[in-house]
Amino acid sequence: MADSWIQDKIAIDILGRRYEFVIEGLTEIEANAFARQVEERMRDLQDKAKTVDTMRLAILTAILYAADLRRLQGQHDEFVTMLGRSLRLYRNNLEEALKNVP
């Protein structure tokens, strides 16, 4: 990068097409790894849906990734809630145990 406020374009290939983006916070290696995942998912959907409409495949892929994200956020929220309960229980048990220490 020439300037700290200017980010280089990152080129990725998906389904035989080249795209160039400025993606803040990703290296070219990371962007290409994500592009491979997107392409793999699009090819899987292409086989299942029997379509070559790349726009349709891209939208469906985006929706499926959004659904995955929502599911993972829900799992994360459940984990955080469980962790909070466990920490409160441990704290209460520790406080009770310390009350009995001479």
Secondary structure in CASP SS format (residue, H / E / C, confidence):
PFRMAT SS
TARGET T0000
AUTHOR 0000-0000-0000
METHOD secondary structure of the structure
MODEL  1
M C 1.00
A C 1.00
D C 1.00
S C 1.00
W C 1.00
I C 1.00
Q C 1.00
D C 1.00
K C 1.00
I E 1.00
A E 1.00
I E 1.00
D E 1.00
I E 1.00
L C 1.00
G C 1.00
R E 1.00
R E 1.00
Y E 1.00
E E 1.00
F E 1.00
V C 1.00
I C 1.00
E C 1.00
G C 1.00
L C 1.00
T C 1.00
E H 1.00
I H 1.00
E H 1.00
A H 1.00
N H 1.00
A H 1.00
F H 1.00
A H 1.00
R H 1.00
Q H 1.00
V H 1.00
E H 1.00
E H 1.00
R H 1.00
M H 1.00
R H 1.00
D H 1.00
L H 1.00
Q H 1.00
D H 1.00
K H 1.00
A H 1.00
K C 1.00
T C 1.00
V C 1.00
D C 1.00
T H 1.00
M H 1.00
R H 1.00
L H 1.00
A H 1.00
I H 1.00
L H 1.00
T H 1.00
A H 1.00
I H 1.00
L H 1.00
Y H 1.00
A H 1.00
A H 1.00
D H 1.00
L H 1.00
R H 1.00
R H 1.00
L H 1.00
Q H 1.00
G H 1.00
Q H 1.00
H H 1.00
D H 1.00
E H 1.00
F H 1.00
V H 1.00
T H 1.00
M H 1.00
L H 1.00
G H 1.00
R H 1.00
S H 1.00
L H 1.00
R H 1.00
L H 1.00
Y H 1.00
R H 1.00
N H 1.00
N H 1.00
L H 1.00
E H 1.00
E H 1.00
A H 1.00
L H 1.00
K H 1.00
N C 1.00
V C 1.00
P C 1.00
END
